[in-house]
Amino acid sequence: MASERRKKVILICISVFLTLLFAEIALRILGIGAIQRGSPWFAGGNHPRFLFQEDPASGYTLRPGFRGREIAPDGEFDTGATIDGRGLRSHPHTAPARPLVLALGDSMTFGEGVPVDKTWSATLERTAGVRVENGGVPGYSTRQMEGRGRKLIPLLHPDLVLVTFSPRWDRQRCATPFVYLDGYIVAQGFLPRLYPIDGDLYLAETRLPVLGPMTAYAKRYSYVARHLLPALFRPVRAALRSEPKPVPPGPDDYRPTADALDGIREQARKSGAWFLAILIESRGKDYEVDRDGLEKVLKARSIPYLALDAFLAKADWPRLRYAHDQHWNEAGHRTVGQALAPVVAPLKPHPLSPSPISHPPLPGRGGTPPNLFARTRL
């Protein structure tokens, strides 16, 4: 009897092994689960390795002289990412060297997923006739933008500094910023489960010391493992996870953002430049809560801002973003760049005074192009 049971167990094991073996062969022949940029098990995301390097001021920054490609899942985009010697994703300039606008921001300013000459900063330069330098870095919080400003503002001596960000993303990133790991940037929450293997990052399915690395290495070498392991471990993690009751954000949650903007504004003031914060569009009720909360803090501090929710109230934002990746597509960048042209255009006929100027706050939700160049309060 015991011998029969052993035989059955052995037969079952052989059957499972052969099934997995045939599945592995089939997936490899079909290319389903192949290692490629943008794969869900590949933790580097859209970004090529070494697009970033460590930086003492901001944790990480763009690597000067880098050349590579950004590739997203579902074929939504495959575009070049070239960084110049100053560490900027600089587009071909069509405007004179002066006056100059410095655009600080995250991937929405960097132009994730669009060619460099299609970014909103390049569109803004062509439309307004004012030179714009793209200082965006994917994943940045305003705190990291402040660190980047300490380098770029003295280097470029801009006449206007634009800081573009999402209030919701920034609240989260100020609390838990992206960090550098082996040539990539990663969210801190995934850091304990990430393993650099053969130049790529693989996400372990558990933090357990032995089993975790085993799952990461299995996904490195097996097509089946890349599909099977997440499906097996997902319900286990969901059962063990205890979600704390969400607490509505308060004014203190927006203080890091406001402090960083104040810091950038002071850097601009010392350099004789104007300053404007641009809040990108909201993508649901939670985003609107963060927008409204941050606006109250910005108004209290007289920090000039412009909210795209009101400034481009009629924009069809879902059409202006990639369906899955959710970054602005070429139409989105074109819309934003052209809309900001009236804000920047006065720089061209009326060069700014080199002396430090106190900037007036914008009314309401920034629904009207701000007169940045007026010395009187709006």
Secondary structure by P-SEA (a helix, b strand, c coil): caaaaaaaaaaaaaaaaaaaaaaaaaaaaacccccccccccccccccccccbbbbcccccccccbbbbbbbbccccbbbbbbbccccccccccccccccbbbbbbccccccccccccccaaaaaaaaacbbbbbbccccccaaaaaaaaacccccccccbbbbbbcaaaaaaaaaccccccccccccccccccccccccbbbbbccccccaaaaaaaaaaccccccccccccaaaaaaaacccccccccccccaaaaaaaaaaaaaaaaaacbbbbbbbcccccaaaaaaaaaaaaaaaaacbbbbbccccccccccccccccccccccaaaaaaaaaaacccccccccccccccccccccccccccccccccccccc
